[in-house]
């Protein structure tokens, strides 16, 4: 087969379908960024020819020389020579290609890259065609070619690359067109290259860095701008608490600020001045279970009845010692030893303040009230008052003493130890209901819990007389929950000296 001297190729009788070549591009993990100027390289090559050429696959080599341009472009010239054999007669034919191409380079990692290329070339098959065609015919002559392809560079060092590519060589003339496919693999040297400027040392060259003043240690995106995964204003890399919740105020290291130390960070804390030690809810505000104004965690008496006044520790006061807490006591100045009702008032007292006169109207004395019925006091010698322990002296629904009541019992044990002739009655009183809280069984267990505590303090059992009164001695009516709570009590009453 031959080419006419005018460069026109004869149409082949058969056409071979093209084959695809898949290359795997792997980026080298190099940290050096460089500015490339000149690329020189050589490679081993092979070319698969169209059936129109009657040529088989041929090995060979190539060399290239390129110049790098701005905008990731490079321009290079290339020459290759392969020597395939004809399929029909196994005659060797030298095929030479010289051309130029424009490359668009895409960085992969810090130094490796991938590229695509287009260009033009001239391919010479054999030499000049002889005047008399040989038998069998052998392709000869020169044809123009269009070059297209894609390839990769894998950095062995900042200036030495493994380079490979796949190419298509589309030959054409006025009467015949055919395509050859090939691949090559070799080395490229990046001559006169210089390290790329990276003023802020974030790994992104200045020419591509959109944020050129990144602080040291900060992680950046491909544009060179800081990454802040939790959006707290402290970039990843220097953020010591990278999972901060949205809205939380942080310090310079990216960790939440908790000014009042309640476990709820500033920014989420709706009560930023919580006292130290106070229990708080999810919004950082103090929890006050008994509503006495002293937050849980600081409240030494967390079960104070509603309305009772308390001290700084959250414990209720009983100024007149009548067993009715201040704030609930409507007669706060009851004489010592006087029996009182549920409102802290003795017989004949109502506990209701007189009405205020209207402006310009003289004050009127309060109307006389019928005397309140006096409750039956707990048994005991005249002039000696009972020590009253309320239901909150025990854990809810049990006979287990709460820690808050132990100082009172310790004082009682000390008084008994100081007067060996003194005996006491421990009397349990309940409300008139079918609740387990008012069962005689629970009342008896609570009496025994107090006796056991005092016996453990060295008091002889004979001096501690247990008794369960049940609901026979109420302090107020059992018609309301508040009334029933007042009637449930333990009264510790002095008894005459024993025999």
C-alpha positions in Angstrom: 0.0 0.0 0.0 1.4 3.4 -0.9 0.6 7.1 -0.6 0.5 9.2 -3.8 3.1 11.9 -3.9 0.4 14.5 -3.3 -0.2 13.1 0.1 -3.5 11.4 -0.7 -4.2 8.1 1.0 -6.1 5.2 -0.7 -9.3 4.2 1.0 -8.8 0.9 3.0 -11.0 -2.1 2.4 -11.5 -2.7 6.1 -12.0 -0.5 9.1 -11.0 -1.5 12.7 -13.2 -0.2 15.5 -11.3 2.0 18.0 -10.4 0.8 21.4 -10.4 2.8 24.7 -7.5 3.0 27.1 -8.2 3.7 30.8 -5.5 5.2 33.0 -5.5 5.5 36.8 -4.2 8.8 38.0 -2.8 8.8 41.5 -1.7 12.1 43.3 1.5 12.0 45.2 1.3 13.3 48.8 4.0 15.9 48.4 3.9 19.2 50.2 6.1 21.2 47.9 4.3 23.6 45.5 6.3 24.9 42.6 6.1 27.2 39.7 7.0 25.2 36.5 8.7 26.8 33.5 10.2 24.2 31.2 9.4 20.5 30.9 11.6 18.0 29.1 11.0 14.3 28.9 11.3 11.0 27.1 9.1 7.9 27.1 8.6 4.5 25.6 5.6 4.3 23.3 3.5 2.0 21.2 1.0 2.7 18.4 -1.9 0.6 17.2 -2.6 1.3 13.5 -5.8 1.4 11.5 -6.4 -1.6 9.2 -6.1 0.9 6.3 -2.3 1.0 6.9 -1.8 -2.8 6.9 0.4 -2.2 9.9 0.4 -4.1 13.2 1.1 -2.6 16.7 4.6 -1.1 16.9 6.8 -0.2 19.8 9.0 2.9 19.8 10.0 6.0 21.7 9.3 9.7 21.9 10.8 12.9 23.3 9.1 16.2 24.2 9.9 19.7 25.2 7.4 22.1 26.7 6.9 25.6 28.1 4.5 26.3 30.9 2.2 29.3 30.5 -0.2 31.0 32.9 -3.8 29.8 33.5 -2.6 26.1 33.9 -1.7 26.0 30.2 1.5 24.6 28.6 2.7 24.4 25.0 4.9 21.6 23.9 6.5 20.0 20.8 6.8 16.2 20.5 8.6 13.8 18.2 8.1 10.0 18.1 9.3 7.1 16.0 7.9 3.5 16.0 8.7 0.6 13.7 5.7 -1.7 13.1 5.5 -4.5 10.5 3.0 -4.9 7.8 0.5 -7.6 8.5 0.5 -9.1 5.0 4.3 -9.4 4.4 5.9 -8.7 7.8 7.9 -5.9 6.3 9.2 -3.3 8.8 8.0 0.3 8.2 9.4 3.3 10.1 6.6 5.7 11.2 7.7 9.2 12.4 5.4 11.8 13.9 6.3 15.4 14.7 3.8 17.9 16.1 2.8 20.5 18.7 0.0 20.5 21.3 -1.6 22.8 23.8 -2.1 21.2 27.3 -4.5 22.2 30.1 -3.1 21.0 33.4 -5.2 20.2 36.5 -3.4 19.9 39.8 -3.8 16.7 41.8 -2.6 17.2 45.3 0.4 19.4 45.8 2.7 18.4 42.8 1.0 15.8 40.6 -1.4 16.7 37.8 -3.7 15.5 35.1 -4.1 17.1 31.7 -5.8 17.0 28.3 -4.2 17.9 25.0 -5.0 18.9 21.5 -2.7 19.6 18.6 -1.5 19.0 15.0 1.2 16.8 13.6 2.7 15.4 10.5 3.2 11.6 10.2 5.6 10.0 7.7 5.1 6.3 6.8 8.4 4.8 5.5 10.1 7.3 3.2 9.3 8.7 -0.2 7.1 6.5 -2.3 9.0 4.7 -5.1 8.1 5.3 -8.7 7.1 1.6 -9.0 5.1 0.2 -6.2 6.6 -2.9 -4.5 4.7 -6.1 -4.4 3.1 -6.6 -2.0 2.4 -2.8 -1.6 3.8 -1.1 1.5 2.3 2.2 2.9 4.5 5.2 2.3 4.2 9.0 2.2 3.3 11.8 4.6 -0.1 12.8 6.0 -1.3 15.6 8.3 -2.7 14.5 11.6 -4.9 15.8 14.4 -3.7 14.9 17.9 -5.9 14.5 21.0 -5.3 12.8 24.3 -5.2 12.9 28.1 -2.5 12.0 30.6 -1.1 12.3 34.1 2.0 13.3 36.0 2.9 11.6 39.3 5.5 13.5 41.3 8.5 11.4 42.4 10.0 14.7 43.6 9.1 18.3 43.0 11.0 18.3 39.7 10.8 14.6 38.6 7.6 13.2 37.3 6.3 9.9 36.0 4.3 10.8 32.9 1.9 8.7 31.0 -0.8 9.4 28.4 -3.2 7.9 25.9 -3.4 9.5 22.4 -5.4 9.4 19.2 -3.7 10.3 15.9 -6.3 11.2 13.3 -4.7 11.1 9.9 -6.4 12.8 7.0 -6.0 13.7 3.3 -8.2 14.7 0.5 -9.4 11.1 -0.1 -8.7 9.1 3.0 -9.1 9.4 6.8 -8.1 6.9 9.4 -7.2 6.9 13.1 -4.3 5.4 15.0 -4.3 4.9 18.8 -1.3 4.8 21.1 0.1 5.2 24.7 3.3 6.2 26.2 5.0 6.1 29.7 8.2 7.8 30.7 9.8 10.6 32.8 9.6 14.3 32.7 12.0 16.8 34.2 10.7 20.2 35.3 13.6 22.4 34.4 14.2 25.9 35.9 11.2 25.4 38.3 10.9 27.5 41.4 9.1 27.0 44.7 5.7 28.7 44.6 5.3 31.5 47.0 3.1 30.7 50.0 3.4 33.7 52.3 1.1 32.3 55.0 2.4 28.7 54.8 -1.0 27.2 54.5 -0.1 24.9 51.6 -1.9 27.0 48.9 0.3 29.1 46.7 -0.2 32.8 46.8 -1.4 32.9 43.2 -4.4 30.7 44.1 -4.8 31.8 47.8 -8.0 33.7 48.3 -7.2 34.3 52.0 -3.5 35.2 52.0 -3.2 36.0 55.7 -4.3 32.7 57.3 -2.9 32.3 60.9 -0.4 29.4 61.4 -1.9 26.0 62.0 -5.3 26.7 60.5 -6.8 24.2 58.2 -7.8 25.6 54.8 -9.9 24.7 51.8 -8.6 24.5 48.3 -8.9 28.3 48.0 -6.7 28.8 51.0 -9.5 30.0 53.2 -10.0 28.8 56.8 -12.3 25.9 57.5 -14.6 26.3 60.6 -16.7 23.1 60.9 -18.6 24.1 64.0 -19.0 27.8 62.9 -17.8 29.1 66.3 -15.4 31.6 64.8 -12.3 29.6 65.6 -10.9 27.8 62.5 -10.2 24.0 62.5 -6.6 23.3 63.3 -6.4 25.7 66.2 -9.9 24.8 67.6 -9.4 22.6 70.6 -13.1 21.9 70.9 -14.2 21.3 67.3 -17.6 20.0 68.1 -19.0 23.1 69.8 -22.8 23.4 69.6 -24.3 26.2 67.5 -24.8 29.5 69.4 -22.3 28.7 72.2 -19.8 31.5 73.1 -16.2 30.2 72.9 -12.8 31.4 74.0 -9.7 32.0 71.8 -9.1 28.2 71.7 -12.7 27.4 70.5 -13.8 25.9 73.8 -17.2 26.9 75.4 -17.2 29.7 78.0 -19.3 29.0 81.1 -19.0 32.1 83.3 -21.1 30.9 86.1 -19.8 27.3 86.1 -23.3 25.7 85.9 -22.5 23.4 83.0 -24.5 25.4 80.5 -22.2 27.4 78.1 -22.6 31.1 77.7 -24.8 31.8 74.6 -27.2 29.1 75.6 -27.4 30.1 79.3 -30.5 32.2 79.9 -29.5 32.8 83.5 -25.7 33.6 83.2 -25.3 34.7 86.9 -26.4 31.4 88.6 -24.8 31.1 92.1 -22.1 28.4 92.3 -23.4 25.0 93.3 -27.0 25.7 92.3 -28.8 23.0 90.2 -30.0 24.3 86.8 -32.2 23.2 84.0 -31.3 22.8 80.3 -31.5 26.6 79.8 -29.0 27.3 82.7 -31.7 28.7 85.1 -31.8 27.5 88.7 -34.2 24.8 89.8 -36.1 25.5 93.0 -38.3 22.4 93.6 -39.9 23.6 96.8 -40.4 27.2 95.6 -38.7 28.7 98.7 -36.3 31.0 96.7 -33.2 28.9 97.4 -32.1 26.9 94.4 -31.7 23.1 94.6 -28.0 22.3 95.2 -27.8 25.1 97.7 -31.0 24.3 99.6 -30.3 22.2 102.7 -34.0 21.7 103.3 -35.3 20.9 99.8 -38.8 19.9 100.9 -39.9 23.1 102.6 -43.7 23.5 102.6 -45.1 26.1 100.3 -45.4 29.5 101.9 -42.9 28.9 104.7 -40.1 31.5 105.1 -36.6 30.1 105.0 -33.0 31.2 105.9 -30.1 31.5 103.5 -29.7 27.7 103.5 -33.3 27.1 102.5 -34.4 25.8 105.9 -37.7 27.0 107.4 -37.9 29.2 110.6 -40.2 28.8 113.5 -39.7 32.0 115.5 -42.2 31.2 118.3 -41.4 27.5 118.5 -45.1 26.5 118.1 -44.4 23.9 115.4 -46.0 26.0 112.7 -43.4 27.5 110.3 -43.0 31.2 109.8 -44.8 32.3 106.6 -47.5 29.8 107.4 -47.9 30.9 111.0 -50.7 33.5 111.1 -50.0 34.1 114.8 -46.2 34.4 114.9 -45.9 35.5 118.5 -47.7 32.6 120.3 -46.5 32.3 124.0 -44.2 29.3 124.6 -46.1 26.1 125.4 -49.5 27.3 124.2 -51.3 24.8 122.0 -52.0 26.1 118.5 -54.1 25.1 115.5 -52.9 24.4 112.0 -52.4 28.2 111.4 -50.2 28.6 114.5 -52.9 30.4 116.5 -53.8 29.6 120.1 -57.4 29.3 121.3 -59.2 32.7 120.9 -56.8 33.9 118.2 -58.0 34.0 114.5 -54.8 34.9 112.9 -56.7 37.2 110.5 -55.4 40.7 110.3 -57.9 43.5 111.0 -59.3 45.2 107.8 -57.6 48.4 106.7 -59.7 51.6 106.9 -60.5 53.5 103.8 -58.8 56.9 103.3 -60.5 59.5 105.5 -62.3 56.9 107.5 -61.3 56.2 111.2 -60.1 52.7 111.9 -62.7 50.3 113.3 -62.0 47.6 115.7 -62.2 44.1 114.1 -65.4 42.2 114.7 -65.4 39.7 117.4 -64.7 36.2 116.2 -66.0 33.0 117.8 -63.3 31.2 119.6 -61.6 28.5 117.7 -61.9 25.0 119.1 -58.7 24.0 120.8 -57.1 20.7 119.5 -56.4 17.9 121.9 -52.7 18.2 122.8 -50.4 15.3 122.8 -50.1 13.7 126.2 -47.4 15.1 128.3 -46.7 16.9 131.6 -48.0 20.4 131.9 -45.5 23.1 130.9 -43.5 20.7 128.7 -44.0 21.1 124.9 -43.7 18.4 122.3 -40.9 18.3 119.7 -42.8 17.9 116.4 -41.2 16.2 113.3 -43.2 16.6 110.1 -43.7 14.1 107.4 -40.7 15.5 105.5 -38.4 14.2 108.2 -38.6 10.8 106.3 -38.0 9.9 102.7 -41.3 9.8 100.8 -43.4 6.8 101.6 -40.8 5.2 103.8 -39.4 5.2 107.4 -35.9 6.2 106.3 -34.7 9.3 108.1 -33.6 12.2 105.9 -30.1 13.6 106.7 -31.6 17.0 107.5 -33.4 15.7 110.6 -30.3 14.1 112.2 -29.0 17.3 113.8 -32.3 17.7 115.6 -32.2 14.1 116.9 -28.6 14.5 117.9 -29.6 17.5 120.1 -32.4 15.4 121.6 -29.9 12.6 122.4 -27.6 15.1 124.0 -30.5 16.4 126.2 -31.4 12.9 127.2 -27.8 12.0 128.0 -27.5 15.2 130.2 -30.6 14.2 132.3 -30.7 10.4 133.0 -34.0 10.7 134.7 -35.8 12.1 131.6 -38.0 9.8 129.6 -39.8 10.6 126.3 -42.8 9.4 124.4 -42.4 9.0 120.6 -45.9 9.3 119.3 -46.9 8.8 115.6 -49.9 10.8 114.3 -51.6 10.2 110.9 -54.3 11.7 108.9 -57.7 10.0 108.5 -57.3 8.5 105.1 -56.8 5.1 103.4 -53.5 6.2 101.9 -50.4 4.1 102.7 -48.9 7.3 104.2 -51.5 7.0 106.9 -51.2 3.3 107.6 -50.5 2.2 111.2 -47.7 0.0 109.9 -45.8 2.9 108.4 -46.4 5.0 111.4 -45.0 2.3 113.7 -41.9 1.9 111.5 -41.2 5.6 111.7 -41.4 5.5 115.5 -39.0 2.6 115.6 -36.6 4.4 113.2 -36.4 7.3 115.7 -36.0 5.0 118.7 -33.2 3.0 116.8 -31.4 6.3 116.0 -31.5 7.4 119.7 -30.5 3.9 121.0 -27.6 4.1 118.6 -26.6 7.3 120.4 -26.4 5.5 123.8 -29.9 6.1 125.1 -31.5 3.1 127.0 -34.6 1.7 125.2 -36.6 1.9 128.5 -36.4 5.7 128.3 -38.0 5.7 124.8 -41.7 4.9 124.9 -43.3 4.2 121.5 -46.9 4.9 120.7 -49.1 5.1 117.6 -52.0 7.4 117.9 -53.2 7.2 114.3 -55.7 9.9 113.4 -57.2 10.2 116.9 -55.5 13.5 117.7 -55.7 15.8 114.6 -54.4 19.3 114.5 -56.8 20.4 111.8 -59.4 19.0 109.5 -58.5 16.2 107.0 -60.5 17.6 104.2 -57.6 19.0 102.2 -54.2 17.7 101.2 -52.6 20.6 103.2 -54.6 19.6 106.3 -53.6 16.0 106.0 -50.0 16.9 105.6 -50.2 18.9 108.9 -51.8 16.0 110.8 -49.0 13.6 109.8 -46.4 14.1 112.4 -44.2 12.6 115.1 -44.5 14.2 118.5 -41.7 13.6 121.0 -43.0 14.5 124.4 -41.2 14.5 127.8 -42.7 12.0 130.3 -42.4 12.0 134.1 -39.3 10.2 135.5 -39.7 6.5 135.7 -39.6 4.4 138.8 
